[in-house]
Amino acid sequence: MTLMNAEISMQTIVVAVSDQVSCRLDEETVLLELRNGNYYGLNSMGTVIWEMIQKPKSVEAVCSAIQEQYSVDSKTCSRDVLRVIEELHGAGLVEFRRGA
């Protein structure tokens, strides 16, 4: 079940939509949103997040995985991951689902 107009939290399940095509170029990713034909680019950290959400994953799980790999405190990680996911959602590239 997809959530519409939902506020995002650490428990929100997020997944990339199927109406997109992505291509990784070195440490960055280029995305094409197929419904409107808009292109987007992700930097290296955006690419890490994008790769993690190809299958449904909670925002909390994304943050935990990033904290295990990189030296970042939880507050900064949560803020930055939430911002990227909100931007992806605004562009129509991800959807939110109900948690288990």
BELVENBEL-V505538 format. One record per residue. N is the residue number from 1. RES is the residue in one small letter. SS is DSSP state (hx for helix, st for strand, lp for the rest). NEAR is the number of other ideal C-beta (glycine too) atoms within 12 Angstrom. D_CENTER is the distance of its C-alpha to the mean C-alpha in Angstrom with 2 decimals. Layout:
<<N	RES	SS	NEAR	D_CENTER> <N	RES	SS	NEAR	D_CENTER>>
This chain:
<<1	m	lp	12	17.82> <2	t	st	18	15.24> <3	l	st	21	15.29> <4	m	lp	11	16.32> <5	n	lp	9	16.46> <6	a	lp	22	15.15> <7	e	lp	14	14.60> <8	i	lp	30	11.52> <9	s	lp	21	12.73> <10	m	lp	24	12.28> <11	q	lp	23	13.48> <12	t	lp	32	11.14> <13	i	st	28	9.98> <14	v	st	41	6.74> <15	v	st	30	6.99> <16	a	st	32	7.03> <17	v	lp	28	10.30> <18	s	lp	16	13.42> <19	d	lp	19	14.72> <20	q	st	30	13.18> <21	v	st	20	14.32> <22	s	st	29	12.81> <23	c	st	17	15.02> <24	r	st	19	14.78> <25	l	st	14	17.53> <26	d	lp	12	18.50> <27	e	lp	15	15.73> <28	e	st	20	13.88> <29	t	st	31	12.22> <30	v	st	22	13.57> <31	l	st	33	12.11> <32	l	st	21	14.62> <33	e	st	24	13.99> <34	l	lp	16	17.15> <35	r	lp	14	18.36> <36	n	lp	15	19.04> <37	g	lp	13	19.10> <38	n	st	18	16.94> <39	y	st	18	15.70> <40	y	st	29	12.90> <41	g	st	24	12.65> <42	l	st	32	10.33> <43	n	lp	19	12.32> <44	s	hx	20	12.65> <45	m	hx	26	10.29> <46	g	hx	32	7.46> <47	t	hx	27	8.72> <48	v	hx	29	8.80> <49	i	hx	37	5.21> <50	w	hx	38	4.95> <51	e	hx	24	8.13> <52	m	hx	31	7.52> <53	i	lp	38	5.66> <54	q	lp	23	8.54> <55	k	lp	16	10.39> <56	p	lp	25	9.97> <57	k	st	31	9.24> <58	s	st	29	9.86> <59	v	hx	39	8.23> <60	e	hx	25	11.63> <61	a	hx	26	11.48> <62	v	hx	39	8.53> <63	c	hx	37	10.73> <64	s	hx	20	13.80> <65	a	hx	21	13.00> <66	i	hx	33	12.30> <67	q	hx	21	15.48> <68	e	hx	15	17.40> <69	q	hx	17	16.81> <70	y	lp	19	17.10> <71	s	lp	10	19.57> <72	v	lp	20	17.71> <73	d	lp	13	18.81> <74	s	hx	19	16.92> <75	k	hx	13	17.25> <76	t	hx	17	15.87> <77	c	hx	29	12.93> <78	s	hx	26	12.11> <79	r	hx	18	12.73> <80	d	hx	26	10.68> <81	v	hx	40	7.43> <82	l	hx	30	8.21> <83	r	hx	20	9.11> <84	v	hx	35	6.19> <85	i	hx	39	4.22> <86	e	hx	23	7.84> <87	e	hx	24	8.44> <88	l	hx	36	6.19> <89	h	hx	30	7.90> <90	g	hx	17	11.03> <91	a	lp	27	11.09> <92	g	lp	22	11.02> <93	l	lp	39	8.30> <94	v	st	43	6.64> <95	e	st	29	9.09> <96	f	st	33	10.02> <97	r	st	26	12.76> <98	r	lp	18	15.57> <99	g	lp	20	15.79> <100	a	lp	10	18.76>>
